[in-house]
């Protein structure tokens, strides 16, 4: 959805209106409705409207009881990432469950990278330094993989990690940090 990927508010407002129209006009086409809610969540999160993003992601995760079609199939991971990013400590136990739920649906290296980064950050926030170090140690290796898992889709699963995330993961695995 190109409008949702734009950085200007005008494009976002148009995308939001179109997505809401899909939800209202095609309510019986559940996979399109799921997609629309997930896209609304991404738009709201990109616009720093975290409560609205969380509401949309929760809608999608709730719809997973029927199926993951029409979605990334990893909105549970996305919701956990949002909880961690916004430091909602009262919801950290839920984030643990969401990560566990997501793990059974991950296929691509790029998604495993997201998972290990989220797990490391959450473990660190929970004071579980050994776990944080273990999880953080898994992410950089995935960023090194430059061969696609599926040759016909050469960019689909390639990790695009910025240097800040990689530095954060290295810091979490530093032995001197473990004894602090």
Secondary structure by P-SEA (a helix, b strand, c coil): ccccccccaaaaaaaaaaaaaaaaacccaaaaaaaaaaaaaaaaaaacaaaaaaaaaaaaaaacccccccccccaaaaaaaaaaaaccccaaaaaaaaaaaaccccccaaaaaaaaaaaaaaaaaacaaaaaaaaaaaccccccccccccccccccccccccaaaaaaaaaaaccccccc
